[in-house]
Amino acid sequence: MTTEAMSCVLDLPFTGLWLVQNSPARRVPSHGTDRFGSRYAIDFVGVDDHRRTASVRDWRSALATEPPERFFAYGRPILAPCPGTVVVAHDGEADHEARRSQLALVPYALGQASRARQGVAAIAGNHVTIAYGAAFVTLAHLRRGSLDVRPGDVVESGQQVAECGNSGNSTQPHVHLQATDSIDFAAARGVPVVFRDFRQWPRGGADPAELAEGIPAERSVVGPRHDRP
């Protein structure tokens, strides 16, 4: 079976409003690489009603790093986007400082290759992987100490599995979601994902659209059509 034939239909892994980045609706590979099974991965950054990712912008935003607690995404509940069995629940990676400053982003970008050589934990940080049919759905960059599941646990869609963090290869708190054909991320191939039953506010402030199924557009803001409790 090809990975395209394994396409996963998922629920959004959160409630509230989230900004879409690195969407496969814009390009494939969505993150510019097929490494670690990330071909169809997608990132979501928590925002407020004004599309802001953080409540504060000051000299540190322009010149230095910032504490992750400043960002709306940090600590928000992350939910299972599908029913299945937890096969990986990796915790213990630090939530590091966030970076919006170009001065802070440049040296961080130069360390990208080094992090990739260190393996999955250095890239994904704290993460949970759920076996869902023939695919494996991973939620990455979770908050250290927030994981509510262990390998072998059976989860339902919408069940909280962790909190959003800033662990691994992450410049500010967000959740990275991807589906693969294997949990061996060194050899895994990405599996396409689509999401069901969500509301999307396009970039530019147009009225929201109600989508029964689709891939969120780049730089749109999305939320579940009917927020789960």
VEXMARPA-5383 format. One record per residue: residue number from 1; residue in one letter; x, y, z of N, C-alpha, C in turn. Coordinates in steps of 0.05 Angstrom, whole numbers. Layout:
N
 num residuo  neast nnorth    nup caeast canorth   caup  ceast cnorth    cup
 NUM       A      X      Y      Z      X       Y      Z      X      Y      Z
...
***
This chain:
229
 num residuo  neast nnorth    nup caeast canorth   caup  ceast cnorth    cup
   1       M     17    -24      0      0       0      0     18     25      0
   2       T     11     44    -17     26      69    -18     18     87      6
   3       T     35    105     14     28     123     36      5    141     29
   4       E      2    148      3    -20     165     -5    -47    150     -1
   5       A    -47    124     -5    -71     108     -1    -78    105     29
   6       M    -58    111     47    -63     108     75    -73    134     88
   7       S    -80    154     72    -88     180     82   -105    179    108
   8       C    -97    195    128   -110     195    154   -130    218    156
   9       V   -154    212    165   -174     233    171   -174    237    201
  10       L   -168    261    210   -164     267    238   -181    289    248
  11       D   -184    291    274   -195     314    287   -172    333    294
  12       L   -178    359    296   -158     377    306   -150    369    334
  13       P   -124    371    341   -115     362    367   -116    383    389
  14       F   -136    400    388   -138     421    408   -166    434    407
  15       T   -172    451    426   -194     469    424   -183    498    422
  16       G   -200    517    418   -190     545    415   -180    551    387
  17       L   -165    573    385   -156     583    359   -126    578    356
  18       W   -118    569    332    -90     563    326    -84    572    298
  19       L    -60    584    295    -50     593    269    -36    570    255
  20       V    -41    566    229    -29     544    213     -3    553    201
  21       Q     18    537    205     43     541    192     54    515    180
  22       N     70    518    159     82     494    146     60    474    138
  23       S     40    484    125     17     467    117     23    452     91
  24       P     16    426     89     19     412     64     -1    423     43
  25       A    -19    440     51    -36     453     31    -20    473     14
  26       R      3    482     25     19     502     11     41    488     -6
  27       R     54    468      6     75     454     -9     80    426      4
  28       V     91    408    -12     99     382     -2    127    377    -13
  29       P    146    371      4    145     367     33    139    393     48
  30       S    121    392     67    112     416     81    133    430     96
  31       H    152    415    107    174     428    123    200    429    106
  32       G    198    424     80    221     426     63    239    402     62
  33       T    230    380     76    246     356     77    228    332     81
  34       D    237    309     72    223     284     78    235    270    103
  35       R    255    281    115    268     268    137    249    265    161
  36       F    253    244    176    237     238    200    207    235    194
  37       G    200    228    169    172     224    162    155    249    161
  38       S    168    272    157    154     298    160    142    308    134
  39       R    140    291    113    131     301     87    104    316     88
  40       Y     85    306    103     59     319    104     53    331    132
  41       A     73    337    147     70     348    174     57    376    173
  42       I     46    384    195     33     410    197     38    421    225
  43       D     42    447    227     46     461    253     23    479    260
  44       F     16    479    285     -5     497    295      6    513    319
  45       V      2    540    317     12     558    338    -12    571    351
  46       G    -15    569    377    -38     580    391    -39    611    389
  47       V    -62    622    384    -66     651    382    -90    660    397
  48       D    -93    686    401   -117     697    413   -136    707    390
  49       D   -156    721    398   -176     730    378   -165    750    358
  50       H   -141    761    364   -129     781    346   -105    769    330
  51       R   -103    743    330    -82     728    316    -55    732    329
  52       R    -54    742    353    -28     745    366    -19    719    378
  53       T      7    713    377     17     688    389     26    692    417
  54       A     29    717    426     38     723    453     25    749    463
  55       S     24    751    489     11     775    501     31    798    504
  56       V     57    793    501     77     813    505     95    815    481
  57       R    103    839    473    124     843    453    140    867    463
  58       D    166    862    470    183     882    481    211    879    470
  59       W    231    890    484    258     890    474    269    862    470
  60       R    260    843    487    269     815    484    259    803    458
  61       S    234    811    450    223     801    425    241    809    401
  62       A    253    832    403    269     842    381    299    834    382
  63       L    309    829    407    338     827    409    347    801    423
  64       A    329    786    436    338     763    452    318    741    451
  65       T    321    722    470    302     701    473    281    709    493
  66       E    259    693    494    236     700    511    227    674    526
  67       P    216    678    550    206     654    564    182    643    549
  68       P    179    616    548    157     604    533    130    611    545
  69       E    130    617    571    104     624    585     91    648    573
  70       R    105    665    558     93     688    546     72    681    524
  71       F     75    657    513     60     650    489     34    636    496
  72       F     13    643    481    -13     632    487    -14    601    484
  73       A      2    590    466      1     561    462     12    546    486
  74       Y     31    558    501     45     543    521     26    534    544
  75       G     25    508    548      8     497    569    -20    491    560
  76       R    -28    498    536    -55     491    526    -57    460    524
  77       P    -81    450    529    -85     421    526    -82    412    497
  78       I    -68    389    494    -65     376    468    -81    350    469
  79       L    -98    346    449   -117     324    449   -109    303    428
  80       A   -117    278    434   -113     257    413   -131    264    389
  81       P   -119    265    365   -134     272    341   -149    248    329
  82       C   -146    224    342   -157     200    331   -159    179    354
  83       P   -175    159    351   -174     137    370   -151    119    363
  84       G   -141    104    383   -119      86    377   -104     78    402
  85       T    -81     67    398    -64      57    420    -38     73    421
  86       V    -30     83    444     -5      98    446     18     78    444
  87       V     36     84    425     60      67    421     85     81    430
  88       V     85    107    431    109     122    440     98    145    458
  89       A    111    148    481    105     171    499    132    180    511
  90       H    145    198    497    172     207    505    171    233    520
  91       D    182    233    544    181     257    561    210    262    571
  92       G    214    285    584    239     291    597    256    312    583
  93       E    248    320    559    263     341    544    255    368    554
  94       A    275    386    557    270     413    567    254    430    548
  95       D    237    447    560    224     468    545    243    492    545
  96       H    254    499    521    274     520    521    262    547    515
  97       E    278    567    515    270     594    510    260    597    481
  98       A    240    615    478    229     620    451    245    642    437
  99       R    242    643    410    257     661    394    240    674    372
 100       R    235    700    375    223     715    353    244    734    340
 101       S    265    740    355    286     758    346    303    745    324
 102       Q    308    759    303    326     749    282    354    744    294
 103       L    362    761    313    388     757    325    390    730    340
 104       A    368    722    352    368     697    366    363    673    347
 105       L    349    678    325    342     657    306    366    648    290
 106       V    384    666    283    406     658    266    424    637    278
 107       P    434    640    303    450     619    314    435    593    319
 108       Y    409    596    325    392     572    328    390    556    302
 109       A    386    571    280    385     558    254    411    544    246
 110       L    433    555    254    459     543    248    463    517    263
 111       G    448    513    285    450     488    300    431    466    291
 112       Q    416    472    269    396     453    260    408    426    253
 113       A    430    426    238    442     401    229    452    384    253
 114       S    462    398    273    472     384    297    449    371    311
 115       R    426    384    314    403     372    327    393    348    312
 116       A    393    350    285    383     327    269    401    303    273
 117       R    427    307    277    445     285    281    441    272    308
 118       Q    430    287    327    425     276    354    401    257    355
 119       G    384    258    334    362     239    332    335    251    338
 120       V    315    234    340    287     242    342    281    259    366
 121       A    292    253    389    285     268    413    294    297    411
 122       A    317    302    398    326     329    395    309    345    375
 123       I    296    331    357    279     344    337    250    347    347
 124       A    239    324    356    210     324    364    206    333    393
 125       G    228    332    409    224     339    437    206    318    450
 126       N    191    326    470    171     308    482    149    303    462
 127       H    142    277    458    123     271    438    107    246    444
 128       V     84    244    432     66     221    435     59    211    407
 129       T     60    185    403     53     172    378     30    152    383
 130       I      9    154    366    -14     137    369    -17    120    344
 131       A    -19     94    348    -25      76    325    -54     79    317
 132       Y    -58     85    292    -85      91    282    -88     76    256
 133       G   -101     53    256   -102      37    232    -74     28    224
 134       A    -67     32    199    -40      25    189    -20     48    193
 135       A    -29     71    203    -12      94    206     -5    100    235
 136       F     14    118    239     23     126    266     22    157    266
 137       V      7    167    284      2     196    286     18    207    310
 138       T     35    227    304     53     237    325     47    267    331
 139       L     46    273    356     44     301    366     70    308    380
 140       A     83    329    371    110     336    380    112    363    393
 141       H    135    368    407    142     393    420    124    397    445
 142       L    117    375    459    100     377    482    115    387    507
 143       R     99    396    526    111     408    551    122    385    569
 144       R    146    390    579    158     369    596    141    365    621
 145       G    136    339    627    121     332    651     91    333    647
 146       S     82    339    623     53     342    619     39    317    607
 147       L     55    297    599     43     274    585     25    259    604
 148       D      0    254    595    -20     240    610    -23    210    602
 149       V     -7    201    583    -10     174    572     17    160    573
 150       R     15    133    571     39     116    569     35     96    546
 151       P     57     85    536     54      64    515     35     42    524
 152       G     17     34    507     -2      13    513    -30     24    520
 153       D    -31     50    527    -57      62    533    -74     65    508
 154       V    -99     58    511   -119      62    490   -132     89    494
 155       V   -132    106    473   -143     133    475   -166    137    456
 156       E   -183    155    463   -205     163    445   -199    191    433
 157       S   -210    196    410   -206     222    398   -217    244    416
 158       G   -202    265    421   -211     286    439   -201    283    467
 159       Q   -188    261    474   -178     257    501   -151    272    504
 160       Q   -148    286    526   -123     301    530   -100    281    534
 161       V    -78    286    519    -54     269    522    -30    284    533
 162       A    -31    310    531     -8     326    541    -15    356    540
 163       E      5    373    543      2     402    540     22    411    519
 164       C     16    433    506     34     445    486     59    456    500
 165       G     82    451    489    106     461    500    125    473    480
 166       N    150    474    486    171     485    468    196    468    469
 167       S    192    442    469    214     423    470    223    415    442
 168       G    247    406    439    257     397    413    264    420    395
 169       N    261    416    369    268     435    349    245    455    345
 170       S    242    473    363    219     491    363    228    519    371
 171       T    221    539    355    229     567    361    209    582    378
 172       Q    184    572    380    164     582    399    143    560    403
 173       P    129    561    426    110     540    432     90    535    410
 174       H     88    510    401     69     502    381     66    471    382
 175       V     47    460    368     45     431    365     49    424    336
 176       H     66    404    332     73     393    306     59    366    304
 177       L     43    362    283     29     337    279     38    325    252
 178       Q     43    299    253     49     285    228     40    256    231
 179       A     35    244    207     28     215    206     50    201    189
 180       T     57    177    197     78     162    183     69    133    180
 181       D     85    118    164     79      90    160     95     72    179
 182       S    110     85    198    127      69    216    134     87    240
 183       I    141     74    262    151      90    285    182     91    285
 184       D    194     79    265    223      83    261    227    108    244
 185       F    229    131    258    228     156    243    252    160    225
 186       A    274    145    230    297     147    212    290    137    184
 187       A    271    118    182    264     107    156    235    112    149
 188       A    219    124    166    190     127    162    184    145    138
 189       R    162    139    124    152     156    103    127    170    113
 190       G    124    195    105    101     211    113     75    201    101
 191       V     53    203    116     27     195    106     10    221    105
 192       P     -5    226     83    -22     250     82    -43    250    104
 193       V    -49    274    113    -70     278    133    -90    298    123
 194       V   -115    294    131   -136     314    128   -151    316    154
 195       F   -164    339    159   -178     343    184   -208    347    178
 196       R   -224    339    198   -253     340    194   -265    360    213
 197       D   -288    371    205   -305     386    222   -291    410    236
 198       F   -280    428    220   -267     451    232   -275    477    218
 199       R   -269    499    232   -275     526    222   -248    539    215
 200       Q   -248    553    193   -223     566    184   -227    595    177
 201       W   -210    612    189   -210     640    183   -186    646    164
 202       P   -191    652    139   -169     656    120   -151    680    128
 203       R   -127    679    118   -109     702    121   -122    726    108
 204       G   -122    749    121   -133     773    110   -159    781    123
 205       G   -170    765    141   -193     773    157   -220    768    145
 206       A   -221    750    125   -247     744    113   -263    727    133
 207       D   -289    725    127   -307     710    145   -298    681    145
 208       P   -303    667    168   -294     639    170   -310    620    152
 209       A   -297    599    144   -310     578    128   -314    553    146
 210       E   -336    539    142   -341     514    156   -332    491    138
 211       L   -313    475    147   -303     453    130   -310    426    143
 212       A   -323    409    128   -329     382    137   -304    365    136
 213       E   -286    372    117   -261     357    115   -242    373     97
 214       G   -216    373    104   -197     388     87   -170    391    100
 215       I   -152    405     86   -125     411     97   -125    441    103
 216       P   -120    449    127   -120     478    133    -99    493    116
 217       A   -107    517    108    -91     533     90    -69    547    106
 218       E    -46    552     93    -24     565    105    -32    593    115
 219       R    -24    599    140    -29     625    154    -58    630    159
 220       S    -75    610    156   -102     613    166   -103    607    196
 221       V   -125    615    208   -130     608    236   -153    588    237
 222       V   -149    566    252   -169     545    253   -177    539    282
 223       G   -201    527    284   -211     516    310   -232    496    304
 224       P   -237    478    322   -258     458    318   -285    472    313
 225       R   -301    461    295   -327     473    289   -345    473    313
 226       H   -343    453    329   -357     451    354   -337    443    375
 227       D   -327    463    390   -306     457    410   -315    435    428
 228       R   -296    416    432   -301     394    451   -297    404    480
 229       P   -311    394    500   -307     403    527   -279    395    537
***
